[in-house]
Amino acid sequence: MEFKNKSAVELIGLLSCGEVSSVELTKYFIQLIKQQDPNLNALVVPTFERALKQASLADEAYKQGNRLGLLHGLPVTVKECFDLIDTPSTFGLLNRCDNYPDKNDIYVQSLLDEGAVILGKSNVSQLLSFTESDNPVYGRTNHAHNQAFSCGGSSGGEGVLIGQGLSPLGIGTDIGGSVRIPAAVNGACGIKPTMGALRDCTRFSPIQDKLPVASCVGPIAQDAASLKLALDIMQKAASQRWDVAPFKNFTNLDITSLKVGFYVDDGLFPVSKPVREAIEKTIDKLKALNVSVTEFHPPNLNKAESIFYRSISINNGEYILGPLDKDKPAMQISKLAMLMKAPAFVRKALQKLLLLCGQKQQARIMQYLAATTLLERDALEQERKAYSEEYIAAMDQSPIGKLDAVIHPISAVPAYLHEAFEKMGLAGTYSLVHNVTGFPAGVANVATVNKKDIEVTTGSIDLAISSAQKCVADSEGMPLSAQIAARPNQEHVVLALIEALHNKPAALCESSSELS
């Protein structure tokens, strides 16, 4: 029997009716990982022996007529930053290699409490701070389709594992796109919930009440039903610590009742032709499904960008970069680390120099870095809330009435070449805007880059733009995704649209080897 192309929910169905045992399924995924991961480097902390023991316990319980929980016997994976007893949570820092937790993270424990079998932990960017999963501890994770490309970050290892069918379900964290970008570039689907719902409780994450833009936890999977299952399980754990309402059911939502806005370019970083056409095709599909759609003009995205970068670099970036201590920063963030700690007059002089040299993209971001002190934190939080309200007001005033959702790119390019982040950064506001609004946002795989859609443009003196052009030129065959955002606490709207739009990644449509 083949399992690689089955979602978490489908596999749970097979487990629950006895068509496959947990040990058989766990061995199957271990075999796949051992075959394919040496070229990917996605699962950097394997826990196979423990997983087989967990699977055996699940099978024994099944024989006795007991079900351990909603995930009974299902193999899953988790991002390296989540505490799992007897494994390090390094965030890619050498100084944490010997730092082992004495208890599981609350979300890891929630999966275990529902009977999950944890195969291991997946690779991350150093400090979870850029769109490539690379660090001095575990090295670099490659994209499965083209190893010249990054798998995204910071939950990039998780994105590869799910997109390639090496794991049916995983969890990551998201402060600027870290769940959504890896899901998107690997052809999986993923969602970050409303800000504050599933708070990031990992031991070394930025203190939640110190940053106006806060990290959250979200799942990556192969379908909307599996995303919803993971959200529900984690919500149950979160509700024991703070007030968080259950996520609404999406299966009874008629998408023809929805009003959806869309845009293809944020006006700050030019979107590539393949991404533009993917969004346009997505809108055409929604029209064919009788969903009401209209072009949407998001308010003042410059402001969203400013709020985001001032937030993550507050107090000279201490809450993001402080844990580096004496560790050498990864190449992708070495300049960022240096700039955040530089005196203001140095940053200002460098910004002027960048403008003189035609580096408009980097100069624009430079003005926001380390521009906010800790004393200004509360004012910045009020600014963030005001922007969220401004965005909602714009959704209220659309030509077709109040919008339920907005669809737009998750990134300006289909995927990043290795080391492109150093020059491109997040490349506009596509992923970060909903970390500022606090909206729930997810991604669905909607197309693949065709050679005929690639426009080979070169010659820009702006390194960010020329790097993006190189990414597009080599992107044939890469997955293309649409991002879907909804109003606060409307995760069911995002999930319903993911269900309507998501296509299985190509890797899951190919025939896979039978269980041996």
C-alpha positions as CSV (number, residue, x, y, z in Angstrom):
1,M,0.0,0.0,0.0
2,E,1.2,3.5,-0.8
3,F,1.2,6.2,1.9
4,K,3.3,9.0,0.5
5,N,0.4,10.8,-1.2
6,K,-2.0,10.5,1.7
7,S,-2.8,13.3,4.1
8,A,-2.6,13.1,7.9
9,V,-6.4,12.8,8.2
10,E,-6.4,10.0,5.5
11,L,-3.7,8.1,7.3
12,I,-5.5,8.4,10.6
13,G,-8.5,6.8,8.9
14,L,-6.3,3.8,7.8
15,L,-4.9,3.5,11.3
16,S,-8.3,3.6,13.0
17,C,-9.8,0.9,10.9
18,G,-6.7,-1.4,11.2
19,E,-5.6,-1.3,7.5
20,V,-2.1,-0.4,8.6
21,S,-0.4,-0.5,12.0
22,S,1.5,2.4,13.5
23,V,4.7,0.4,13.4
24,E,4.3,-0.3,9.7
25,L,3.5,3.3,9.0
26,T,6.4,4.6,11.1
27,K,8.9,2.2,9.4
28,Y,7.6,3.4,6.1
29,F,8.3,7.1,6.8
30,I,11.7,6.3,8.4
31,Q,12.6,4.4,5.2
32,L,11.6,7.3,3.0
33,I,13.5,9.8,5.2
34,K,16.6,7.6,5.1
35,Q,16.4,7.3,1.3
36,Q,15.8,10.9,0.5
37,D,16.9,13.1,3.3
38,P,20.7,12.8,2.8
39,N,20.3,15.1,-0.2
40,L,17.9,17.4,1.6
41,N,19.1,17.7,5.2
42,A,15.6,18.4,6.5
43,L,15.2,16.1,9.5
44,V,18.3,17.1,11.6
45,V,17.3,15.5,14.9
46,P,15.9,12.0,14.1
47,T,14.3,10.2,17.0
48,F,13.6,6.9,15.1
49,E,14.2,4.5,17.9
50,R,11.9,6.4,20.2
51,A,9.3,6.7,17.4
52,L,9.2,2.9,16.9
53,K,8.6,2.4,20.6
54,Q,5.8,5.0,20.6
55,A,4.3,3.2,17.5
56,S,4.5,-0.2,19.3
57,L,2.7,1.2,22.3
58,A,0.0,2.6,20.0
59,D,-0.5,-0.8,18.3
60,E,-0.7,-2.5,21.7
61,A,-3.4,-0.1,22.8
62,Y,-5.3,-0.7,19.5
63,K,-5.2,-4.4,20.0
64,Q,-6.8,-3.9,23.4
65,G,-9.5,-1.7,22.0
66,N,-8.1,1.6,23.2
67,R,-7.5,4.7,21.2
68,L,-4.7,7.0,22.5
69,G,-6.2,10.1,20.9
70,L,-7.0,12.0,17.7
71,L,-3.6,11.3,16.3
72,H,-3.3,7.6,17.4
73,G,-0.2,6.1,16.0
74,L,0.4,8.9,13.4
75,P,4.0,9.8,12.6
76,V,4.6,13.5,12.7
77,T,7.6,15.9,12.8
78,V,8.2,19.2,14.7
79,K,10.5,22.2,14.1
80,E,13.9,22.1,15.9
81,C,13.0,25.0,18.2
82,F,10.3,23.1,20.0
83,D,11.4,21.3,23.2
84,L,11.3,17.6,23.0
85,I,12.8,15.7,26.0
86,D,16.3,14.3,25.3
87,T,16.9,16.4,22.2
88,P,18.5,19.9,22.0
89,S,16.6,23.0,21.0
90,T,19.5,25.0,19.6
91,F,17.8,27.5,17.2
92,G,20.9,26.9,15.1
93,L,23.3,28.2,17.9
94,L,26.4,26.3,18.8
95,N,26.2,27.6,22.4
96,R,23.0,25.6,22.9
97,C,24.1,22.2,21.5
98,D,24.2,20.8,25.0
99,N,21.1,22.5,26.3
100,Y,18.5,19.8,26.8
101,P,15.0,20.5,28.1
102,D,13.5,18.8,31.2
103,K,10.0,18.8,29.7
104,N,8.3,19.0,26.3
105,D,7.0,22.2,24.7
106,I,3.2,22.5,25.3
107,Y,2.4,22.0,21.6
108,V,4.7,19.0,21.3
109,Q,3.1,17.6,24.4
110,S,-0.4,18.2,22.9
111,L,0.6,16.1,19.9
112,L,1.9,13.3,22.2
113,D,-1.2,13.4,24.3
114,E,-3.3,12.7,21.2
115,G,-1.2,9.6,20.4
116,A,1.3,11.1,17.8
117,V,4.6,9.3,17.0
118,I,7.3,11.9,16.7
119,L,9.9,11.0,14.0
120,G,12.2,13.9,14.9
121,K,12.9,17.6,14.6
122,S,13.4,19.6,11.4
123,N,16.0,22.2,10.4
124,V,15.7,26.0,10.9
125,S,17.4,29.2,10.1
126,Q,19.7,30.5,12.8
127,L,17.6,32.3,15.4
128,L,14.6,31.6,13.2
129,S,15.3,34.9,11.5
130,F,15.5,34.5,7.8
131,T,14.0,32.7,4.8
132,E,16.6,30.0,4.5
133,S,17.1,27.0,6.8
134,D,20.8,27.2,7.4
135,N,22.9,27.4,10.6
136,P,26.3,26.4,12.0
137,V,24.8,23.5,14.0
138,Y,23.0,21.5,11.3
139,G,24.1,23.1,8.0
140,R,21.8,23.9,5.1
141,T,18.6,22.4,3.9
142,N,18.0,22.1,0.2
143,H,14.9,22.3,-2.0
144,A,13.9,18.9,-3.2
145,H,13.1,20.1,-6.8
146,N,16.4,22.0,-7.3
147,Q,19.1,21.9,-4.8
148,A,20.4,25.4,-5.9
149,F,17.3,26.7,-4.1
150,S,16.5,27.2,-0.4
151,C,13.5,25.3,1.1
152,G,12.4,28.5,2.8
153,G,12.6,29.4,6.5
154,S,12.6,29.5,9.2
155,S,10.5,26.3,9.3
156,G,12.1,25.1,6.1
157,G,13.0,21.6,7.2
158,E,9.3,21.1,8.0
159,G,8.2,22.5,4.7
160,V,10.4,20.0,2.8
161,L,9.3,17.0,4.8
162,I,5.6,17.7,4.2
163,G,6.0,18.8,0.6
164,Q,8.0,15.7,-0.3
165,G,5.6,13.4,1.6
166,L,8.3,12.4,4.2
167,S,6.0,13.4,7.0
168,P,2.2,13.9,6.9
169,L,2.0,16.7,9.5
170,G,4.3,19.1,11.2
171,I,4.3,22.3,13.3
172,G,6.4,25.4,13.0
173,T,6.5,29.0,14.2
174,D,5.8,32.2,12.3
175,I,6.8,35.8,13.0
176,G,7.2,37.1,9.4
177,G,6.2,34.1,7.2
178,S,8.2,31.3,8.8
179,V,5.3,28.7,8.4
180,R,3.8,30.1,5.3
181,I,6.9,30.6,3.1
182,P,8.3,27.1,3.6
183,A,4.9,25.6,3.1
184,A,4.5,27.6,-0.1
185,V,7.9,27.0,-1.7
186,N,7.6,23.3,-1.1
187,G,4.0,22.9,-2.4
188,A,2.4,22.2,1.0
189,C,-0.3,24.1,2.7
190,G,0.1,25.9,6.0
191,I,-1.6,28.4,8.3
192,K,-0.7,30.8,11.0
193,P,-3.7,31.6,13.2
194,T,-4.8,35.0,14.6
195,M,-2.1,36.7,16.6
196,G,-2.3,35.6,20.3
197,A,-4.3,32.4,19.6
198,L,-1.4,29.9,19.5
199,R,1.4,31.9,21.2
200,D,4.9,30.8,20.6
201,C,6.0,29.4,24.0
202,T,9.3,28.0,22.9
203,R,12.0,28.5,25.6
204,F,14.2,30.8,23.6
205,S,11.7,32.7,21.5
206,P,11.4,36.5,21.9
207,I,9.4,37.3,25.1
208,Q,5.8,37.7,23.9
209,D,5.0,41.0,25.7
210,K,8.2,42.6,24.5
211,L,7.5,42.6,20.7
212,P,4.5,44.3,19.1
213,V,4.7,41.7,16.3
214,A,4.6,38.4,18.1
215,S,5.5,34.9,16.9
216,C,2.8,32.3,16.7
217,V,2.6,28.5,16.1
218,G,1.0,26.9,13.1
219,P,0.8,23.6,11.2
220,I,2.0,22.5,7.8
221,A,0.2,19.6,6.1
222,Q,-1.2,18.3,2.8
223,D,-4.8,19.4,3.1
224,A,-7.1,21.8,5.0
225,A,-8.6,19.1,7.1
226,S,-5.2,18.1,8.5
227,L,-4.4,21.7,9.3
228,K,-7.7,22.1,11.2
229,L,-7.1,18.9,13.2
230,A,-3.6,20.2,14.3
231,L,-5.1,23.6,15.1
232,D,-7.8,22.1,17.3
233,I,-5.3,19.9,19.2
234,M,-2.9,22.9,19.9
235,Q,-5.9,25.1,20.8
236,K,-6.8,22.7,23.5
237,A,-3.4,23.0,25.0
238,A,-3.2,26.7,24.6
239,S,-6.7,27.2,26.3
240,Q,-5.2,25.7,29.5
241,R,-2.9,28.7,29.7
242,W,-4.8,31.7,28.2
243,D,-8.2,32.6,26.8
244,V,-8.4,31.3,23.3
245,A,-11.7,30.4,21.6
246,P,-12.0,27.1,19.6
247,F,-11.4,27.4,15.9
248,K,-14.6,27.3,13.9
249,N,-15.5,24.4,11.6
250,F,-14.8,25.2,7.9
251,T,-16.5,22.2,6.3
252,N,-20.0,23.7,6.4
253,L,-18.9,27.1,5.1
254,D,-20.3,27.7,1.6
255,I,-17.5,29.6,-0.2
256,T,-20.0,31.1,-2.7
257,S,-21.2,33.2,0.2
258,L,-17.7,34.8,0.6
259,K,-16.5,38.1,-0.7
260,V,-12.8,38.0,-1.6
261,G,-10.4,40.8,-2.5
262,F,-7.1,40.3,-4.3
263,Y,-3.9,42.1,-5.3
264,V,-0.8,40.9,-7.1
265,D,1.8,43.6,-6.3
266,D,2.5,45.5,-3.1
267,G,4.1,48.4,-4.8
268,L,7.3,48.1,-2.8
269,F,9.0,45.0,-4.3
270,P,8.0,44.0,-7.9
271,V,6.3,40.7,-8.1
272,S,7.6,38.2,-10.7
273,K,5.6,37.1,-13.7
274,P,5.1,33.5,-12.5
275,V,3.8,34.7,-9.2
276,R,1.5,37.3,-10.8
277,E,0.0,34.7,-13.1
278,A,-0.5,32.2,-10.3
279,I,-2.6,34.8,-8.4
280,E,-4.5,35.7,-11.5
281,K,-5.3,32.0,-12.2
282,T,-6.4,31.6,-8.6
283,I,-8.9,34.4,-9.0
284,D,-10.2,32.9,-12.2
285,K,-10.7,29.6,-10.4
286,L,-12.6,31.4,-7.6
287,K,-14.8,33.1,-10.2
288,A,-15.5,29.7,-11.8
289,L,-16.6,28.5,-8.3
290,N,-19.0,31.4,-8.1
291,V,-17.1,33.3,-5.4
292,S,-17.5,37.1,-5.5
293,V,-14.1,38.7,-6.1
294,T,-12.8,42.2,-6.5
295,E,-9.5,44.0,-6.8
296,F,-8.4,45.2,-3.4
297,H,-6.0,48.1,-2.5
298,P,-4.4,47.4,0.8
299,P,-3.8,50.5,2.9
300,N,-0.3,52.0,3.3
301,L,1.9,49.0,3.0
302,N,4.9,51.2,3.7
303,K,3.5,51.6,7.2
304,A,3.1,47.9,7.7
305,E,6.7,47.4,6.6
306,S,7.9,50.1,9.0
307,I,6.0,48.6,11.9
308,F,7.3,45.1,11.3
309,Y,11.0,46.0,11.1
310,R,10.9,48.5,13.9
311,S,9.2,45.8,16.0
312,I,11.7,43.0,15.4
313,S,14.6,45.3,15.8
314,I,13.4,47.0,19.0
315,N,16.0,47.8,21.6
316,N,18.8,47.3,18.9
317,G,17.5,43.9,18.0
318,E,18.2,42.5,21.5
319,Y,15.2,40.2,21.6
320,I,15.9,38.6,18.2
321,L,19.7,38.7,18.1
322,G,20.7,38.8,21.8
323,P,20.9,35.0,22.1
324,L,23.8,35.0,19.7
325,D,26.0,35.8,22.6
326,K,29.5,34.9,21.3
327,D,28.3,32.7,18.6
328,K,29.2,33.5,15.0
329,P,26.1,34.7,13.1
330,A,25.1,32.8,10.0
331,M,26.2,34.6,6.8
332,Q,22.6,35.5,6.0
333,I,22.2,37.7,9.1
334,S,25.8,38.7,9.8
335,K,25.3,42.2,8.3
336,L,21.9,42.6,10.0
337,A,23.4,41.7,13.4
338,M,26.2,44.3,12.8
339,L,23.8,47.0,11.7
340,M,21.4,46.6,14.6
341,K,24.2,47.2,17.1
342,A,25.8,50.1,15.1
343,P,25.3,53.7,16.3
344,A,22.3,55.5,14.7
345,F,24.6,57.9,12.8
346,V,26.4,54.9,11.1
347,R,23.1,53.4,9.9
348,K,22.0,56.8,8.6
349,A,25.2,57.3,6.7
350,L,25.0,53.8,5.3
351,Q,21.4,54.4,4.2
352,K,22.5,57.5,2.2
353,L,25.4,55.6,0.7
354,L,23.1,52.8,-0.4
355,L,20.8,55.3,-2.1
356,L,23.7,56.9,-3.9
357,C,24.7,53.4,-5.2
358,G,21.2,52.6,-6.4
359,Q,20.4,50.1,-3.6
360,K,16.9,51.4,-3.0
361,Q,15.4,48.2,-1.5
362,Q,18.1,47.8,1.2
363,A,18.1,51.5,1.9
364,R,14.4,51.5,2.6
365,I,14.7,48.8,5.2
366,M,17.7,50.4,6.7
367,Q,15.8,53.3,7.9
368,Y,13.6,51.1,10.2
369,L,16.3,49.0,11.8
370,A,16.9,49.6,15.5
371,A,14.8,52.8,15.2
372,T,12.6,52.1,18.2
373,T,13.7,52.0,21.9
374,L,12.2,49.8,24.6
375,L,10.5,52.9,26.0
376,E,8.6,53.3,22.7
377,R,7.4,49.8,22.6
378,D,3.9,50.6,23.8
379,A,3.5,53.3,21.3
380,L,4.6,51.0,18.5
381,E,2.0,48.4,19.7
382,Q,-0.7,51.0,19.4
383,E,0.5,51.9,16.0
384,R,0.3,48.2,15.0
385,K,-3.3,47.9,16.3
386,A,-4.2,51.1,14.4
387,Y,-2.9,49.7,11.2
388,S,-4.9,46.5,11.7
389,E,-8.0,48.6,12.1
390,E,-7.1,50.6,9.0
391,Y,-6.8,47.3,7.0
392,I,-10.1,46.1,8.3
393,A,-11.7,49.5,7.3
394,A,-10.3,49.1,3.8
395,M,-11.9,45.6,3.6
396,D,-15.2,47.1,4.8
397,Q,-15.2,49.5,1.9
398,S,-14.8,47.3,-1.1
399,P,-17.1,47.7,-4.2
400,I,-18.8,44.3,-3.5
401,G,-19.3,44.9,0.3
402,K,-17.3,43.8,3.3
403,L,-14.6,41.4,2.3
404,D,-14.2,38.1,4.1
405,A,-10.7,37.4,2.8
406,V,-7.9,38.8,0.8
407,I,-5.7,36.8,-1.6
408,H,-2.2,37.9,-2.6
409,P,1.3,36.5,-3.1
410,I,3.3,35.1,-0.2
411,S,6.5,36.1,-1.9
412,A,7.6,38.2,-4.9
413,V,9.5,35.1,-6.3
414,P,8.6,31.4,-6.5
415,A,11.5,30.5,-4.2
416,Y,14.9,31.9,-3.1
417,L,18.2,30.7,-4.3
418,H,20.6,29.8,-1.5
419,E,22.1,33.0,0.0
420,A,19.7,35.3,-1.8
421,F,18.1,36.4,1.4
422,E,21.2,38.4,2.3
423,K,20.5,40.7,-0.6
424,M,16.7,40.4,-0.9
425,G,15.5,40.2,2.7
426,L,11.8,39.4,2.8
427,A,11.4,41.3,-0.6
428,G,8.4,43.5,0.2
429,T,5.5,43.1,2.5
430,Y,3.9,39.9,1.1
431,S,4.5,37.6,4.0
432,L,5.0,40.1,6.9
433,V,1.8,42.2,6.4
434,H,-0.4,39.8,8.3
435,N,2.1,39.4,11.1
436,V,1.4,43.2,11.5
437,T,-2.4,43.0,11.0
438,G,-2.5,39.9,13.2
439,F,-4.9,38.2,10.8
440,P,-5.0,34.5,10.3
441,A,-3.2,33.7,7.0
442,G,-2.5,30.5,5.1
443,V,-1.1,29.3,1.8
444,A,-2.3,26.9,-0.9
445,N,-0.4,25.4,-3.7
446,V,-2.0,26.6,-6.9
447,A,0.4,26.1,-9.9
448,T,3.9,25.3,-11.0
449,V,6.4,27.5,-12.8
450,N,6.4,26.8,-16.5
451,K,9.4,27.7,-18.7
452,K,7.2,29.9,-20.9
453,D,6.2,32.0,-18.0
454,I,9.7,32.9,-17.1
455,E,10.8,36.4,-18.2
456,V,14.6,36.6,-18.1
457,T,15.3,40.2,-17.1
458,T,18.7,41.4,-16.0
459,G,20.6,44.6,-15.6
460,S,19.2,46.1,-12.4
461,I,21.9,47.8,-10.3
462,D,19.7,47.2,-7.3
463,L,21.1,44.0,-5.8
464,A,17.8,43.0,-4.3
465,I,16.0,43.2,-7.6
466,S,18.8,41.5,-9.6
467,S,18.9,38.7,-7.0
468,A,15.1,38.2,-7.5
469,Q,15.6,38.1,-11.2
470,K,18.1,35.3,-10.8
471,C,15.7,33.4,-8.6
472,V,13.0,33.6,-11.2
473,A,15.3,32.7,-14.1
474,D,16.1,29.3,-12.6
475,S,12.6,28.6,-11.1
476,E,11.2,26.2,-13.7
477,G,9.2,23.5,-12.0
478,M,8.9,25.3,-8.7
479,P,5.6,25.3,-6.8
480,L,3.5,28.5,-6.9
481,S,1.2,29.4,-4.0
482,A,-1.5,31.9,-3.1
483,Q,-1.7,33.5,0.3
484,I,-5.2,33.8,1.9
485,A,-5.9,36.1,4.8
486,A,-9.1,36.6,6.7
487,R,-10.4,38.8,9.5
488,P,-9.3,38.0,13.1
489,N,-10.6,34.8,14.4
490,Q,-11.9,33.7,11.0
491,E,-9.5,30.8,10.5
492,H,-12.3,28.8,9.0
493,V,-12.6,31.2,6.1
494,V,-8.8,30.7,5.3
495,L,-9.2,26.9,5.6
496,A,-12.3,26.8,3.4
497,L,-10.4,28.6,0.7
498,I,-7.3,26.4,1.1
499,E,-9.6,23.4,0.6
500,A,-11.0,24.9,-2.6
501,L,-7.7,26.0,-4.0
502,H,-4.9,23.6,-2.9
503,N,-3.3,21.2,-5.2
504,K,-1.1,18.3,-4.0
505,P,2.6,18.9,-4.6
506,A,4.0,17.1,-7.7
507,A,6.1,14.9,-5.4
508,L,2.9,13.5,-3.9
509,C,1.3,12.8,-7.3
510,E,4.2,10.6,-8.4
511,S,4.0,7.0,-7.7
512,S,5.8,6.1,-4.5
513,S,7.5,2.8,-3.5
514,E,5.4,0.2,-1.7
515,L,5.9,-0.5,2.0
516,S,8.6,-3.0,2.6
